[in-house]
Amino acid sequence: MVIFCHGFTGRKDGPMFELIADTLQAHGIASIRFDFNGHGESEGDFKDMTVPNEIEDAKKVVAYVRDLRYVSSLAIVGHSQGGVVAAMTAGQLSEELGRPAFKAVALMAPAAVLRDDAIRGNTMGKQYDPFDPGEYVELWGGLKLGGQYIRTAFSLPIYETAVKYQGPALIIHGNGDRVVPYTYGERFHQIWPMSELVIQEYFDHGFSQNIYRTTDIVSDYLIKQLK
């Protein structure tokens, strides 16, 4: 079973995850996609979303999946902020279990830059006072980023938590990513000795140059680890 974690302002039914899920299904591997709180079909207000409460969302999905009798092995995939959530969820659960919590982790352009963005006071191009963000910061289209998101991101122990997972992993990132520089993906590779790193030449944050090539790489890796 593969759990998918979408990115900031994303939805569970994004095309990359659908392509990977369809390929996995063709190889007899089930998957589950969900919307984080404040996104898509899930309850809650986007303004109340934080990375820590998205981690709690992911852990609830893991707990649900573990109770399914037909699930024998588990992997987690995350894109952008969902990659940070997947990595930190893997770290937290592995620490609790005393062993790797997943058979595999796959991070697609993991947005570990979000902590540095909060410290700089600039998220998605919107500037604010990082020491006093107020109740919320208004982004594009009237979207409100909660002050609590910024306050928690400011000191978020992303790599310090992720390192507690020491199992197989894939990190895939484009070196043309202008949202999250690929060096943030490289650092996950540095802290995970059992990981594989794929840098895609000129690819952007959404892998729009060729999402089929990207999703094939992720699908092939997951099939190899789970079959």
C-alpha positions as CSV (number, residue, x, y, z in Angstrom):
1,M,0.0,0.0,0.0
2,V,1.3,3.5,-0.9
3,I,0.1,6.6,0.8
4,F,0.2,9.9,-1.2
5,C,0.7,13.3,0.4
6,H,-0.1,16.3,-1.8
7,G,1.6,19.7,-1.6
8,F,0.7,23.2,-0.5
9,T,-2.7,24.2,-1.8
10,G,-2.8,20.9,-3.7
11,R,-5.4,18.1,-3.9
12,K,-5.4,14.3,-3.7
13,D,-6.4,14.0,-7.3
14,G,-3.5,15.7,-8.9
15,P,-2.3,14.2,-12.2
16,M,1.1,13.0,-11.0
17,F,-0.4,11.0,-8.2
18,E,-3.1,9.6,-10.4
19,L,-0.5,8.4,-12.9
20,I,1.6,6.7,-10.2
21,A,-1.5,5.1,-8.6
22,D,-2.7,3.7,-11.9
23,T,0.7,2.2,-12.6
24,L,0.9,0.7,-9.1
25,Q,-2.6,-0.8,-9.5
26,A,-1.6,-2.4,-12.7
27,H,1.1,-4.2,-10.7
28,G,-1.2,-5.3,-7.9
29,I,-0.2,-2.5,-5.4
30,A,-3.0,-0.6,-3.7
31,S,-2.7,3.1,-2.8
32,I,-4.6,5.7,-0.9
33,R,-4.9,9.5,-1.6
34,F,-6.4,12.0,0.8
35,D,-6.8,15.8,1.1
36,F,-5.1,17.4,4.1
37,N,-7.1,19.6,6.4
38,G,-8.3,22.8,4.7
39,H,-7.7,21.3,1.2
40,G,-10.0,19.8,-1.4
41,E,-12.8,17.7,0.1
42,S,-11.5,17.7,3.6
43,E,-13.0,19.7,6.5
44,G,-11.2,22.7,8.0
45,D,-10.0,26.1,6.9
46,F,-6.8,26.5,5.0
47,K,-5.9,29.3,7.4
48,D,-5.7,26.8,10.2
49,M,-3.4,24.4,8.3
50,T,0.2,23.9,9.6
51,V,2.9,21.4,8.7
52,P,2.6,19.7,12.2
53,N,-1.2,19.2,11.8
54,E,-0.7,17.8,8.3
55,I,1.8,15.3,9.9
56,E,-1.0,14.4,12.3
57,D,-3.4,13.9,9.3
58,A,-0.8,11.6,7.6
59,K,-0.3,9.6,10.8
60,K,-4.1,9.0,11.0
61,V,-4.1,7.7,7.5
62,V,-1.1,5.4,8.3
63,A,-3.0,4.1,11.4
64,Y,-6.1,3.4,9.3
65,V,-4.1,1.6,6.6
66,R,-2.3,-0.5,9.2
67,D,-5.6,-1.9,10.4
68,L,-6.5,-3.2,6.9
69,R,-6.0,-6.9,6.9
70,Y,-4.8,-7.1,3.3
71,V,-2.0,-4.6,3.7
72,S,1.4,-6.3,4.2
73,S,3.8,-3.5,3.5
74,L,3.6,0.3,3.4
75,A,5.3,3.2,1.5
76,I,4.7,6.9,1.6
77,V,5.1,9.5,-1.2
78,G,5.0,13.2,-1.0
79,H,5.3,16.1,-3.4
80,S,6.5,19.6,-2.3
81,Q,5.2,20.4,1.2
82,G,3.8,16.8,1.1
83,G,7.4,15.6,0.8
84,V,8.3,17.4,4.0
85,V,5.2,15.9,5.7
86,A,6.1,12.4,4.4
87,A,9.7,12.6,5.5
88,M,8.8,13.9,9.0
89,T,6.0,11.4,9.4
90,A,8.5,8.6,8.5
91,G,10.9,10.0,11.1
92,Q,8.4,10.3,13.9
93,L,6.8,6.9,13.3
94,S,10.2,5.2,12.9
95,E,11.3,6.6,16.3
96,E,8.1,5.3,17.9
97,L,8.6,1.9,16.4
98,G,12.3,1.6,16.8
99,R,12.7,0.5,13.2
100,P,11.9,2.0,9.7
101,A,8.1,2.7,9.6
102,F,7.9,2.2,5.8
103,K,9.3,-0.2,3.2
104,A,10.0,2.9,1.1
105,V,9.7,6.7,1.1
106,A,9.6,8.8,-2.1
107,L,10.0,12.5,-2.0
108,M,9.2,14.6,-5.1
109,A,10.7,18.1,-4.9
110,P,10.4,18.2,-1.1
111,A,9.8,21.7,0.0
112,A,12.2,21.9,3.0
113,V,12.7,25.5,1.9
114,L,9.5,26.3,3.8
115,R,11.4,26.8,7.0
116,D,13.9,29.2,5.5
117,D,11.0,31.0,3.7
118,A,9.4,31.6,7.1
119,I,12.6,32.9,8.6
120,R,13.0,35.2,5.6
121,G,9.4,36.4,5.9
122,N,8.6,35.4,2.3
123,T,6.2,32.6,1.4
124,M,5.2,32.1,-2.2
125,G,6.4,35.6,-3.0
126,K,4.4,37.3,-0.3
127,Q,6.5,39.2,2.2
128,Y,5.6,39.6,5.9
129,D,7.2,40.2,9.3
130,P,8.4,36.7,10.4
131,F,8.4,37.8,14.0
132,D,4.9,39.1,13.9
133,P,2.9,37.6,11.1
134,G,-0.4,38.4,12.7
135,E,-3.5,36.2,12.4
136,Y,-2.9,35.5,8.7
137,V,-1.0,36.6,5.6
138,E,-3.1,37.0,2.4
139,L,-1.7,35.2,-0.6
140,W,-3.0,35.1,-4.1
141,G,-6.7,34.9,-4.8
142,G,-7.7,35.8,-1.3
143,L,-6.0,32.6,0.1
144,K,-5.1,33.2,3.8
145,L,-1.9,31.6,5.2
146,G,-2.3,31.4,9.0
147,G,0.1,33.0,11.3
148,Q,0.4,29.7,13.2
149,Y,1.7,28.1,9.9
150,I,4.5,30.7,9.8
151,R,5.3,30.4,13.6
152,T,5.6,26.6,13.4
153,A,7.5,26.6,10.2
154,F,10.0,29.1,11.7
155,S,11.5,26.4,13.9
156,L,10.4,23.2,12.1
157,P,12.9,20.4,12.7
158,I,12.6,19.0,9.2
159,Y,15.9,17.2,8.7
160,E,16.3,16.5,12.4
161,T,13.1,14.5,12.4
162,A,13.5,12.9,9.0
163,V,16.9,11.5,9.9
164,K,15.2,9.2,12.4
165,Y,13.9,7.2,9.4
166,Q,16.7,5.0,8.0
167,G,15.1,2.9,5.3
168,P,15.0,2.9,1.5
169,A,14.1,6.2,-0.1
170,L,14.0,8.0,-3.4
171,I,14.4,11.7,-3.8
172,I,13.6,13.2,-7.2
173,H,14.1,16.9,-7.9
174,G,14.5,19.2,-10.9
175,N,17.5,21.5,-11.1
176,G,15.3,24.1,-12.7
177,D,13.0,24.2,-9.7
178,R,12.6,27.9,-8.8
179,V,10.2,27.2,-5.9
180,V,12.4,24.8,-4.0
181,P,16.1,24.7,-5.0
182,Y,17.2,21.1,-5.6
183,T,19.8,21.4,-2.9
184,Y,17.0,20.9,-0.4
185,G,16.3,17.5,-2.0
186,E,20.1,16.7,-2.0
187,R,20.2,17.1,1.8
188,F,17.6,14.4,2.3
189,H,19.9,12.1,0.3
190,Q,22.8,13.1,2.6
191,I,20.9,12.1,5.8
192,W,19.5,8.9,4.3
193,P,22.3,6.4,3.4
194,M,19.9,4.0,1.8
195,S,18.4,6.6,-0.5
196,E,18.6,7.2,-4.2
197,L,18.8,10.7,-5.7
198,V,17.6,11.6,-9.2
199,I,18.2,15.1,-10.4
200,Q,16.2,15.9,-13.5
201,E,17.9,18.4,-15.8
202,Y,16.0,21.7,-16.3
203,F,12.8,20.3,-14.6
204,D,10.6,22.7,-12.6
205,H,8.8,22.2,-9.3
206,G,5.9,20.5,-10.9
207,F,8.0,18.4,-13.3
208,S,6.0,19.8,-16.1
209,Q,8.7,19.2,-18.7
210,N,7.7,15.5,-18.7
211,I,5.5,14.3,-15.8
212,Y,5.4,10.9,-17.4
213,R,9.1,10.4,-17.1
214,T,9.0,11.6,-13.5
215,T,6.1,9.4,-12.5
216,D,7.6,6.4,-14.2
217,I,10.8,6.8,-12.1
218,V,8.7,7.0,-8.9
219,S,6.5,4.1,-9.9
220,D,9.3,1.8,-10.9
221,Y,11.1,2.5,-7.6
222,L,8.0,1.8,-5.5
223,I,7.3,-1.4,-7.4
224,K,10.9,-2.6,-6.9
225,Q,10.7,-1.9,-3.2
226,L,7.2,-3.3,-2.5
227,K,7.0,-6.4,-4.8
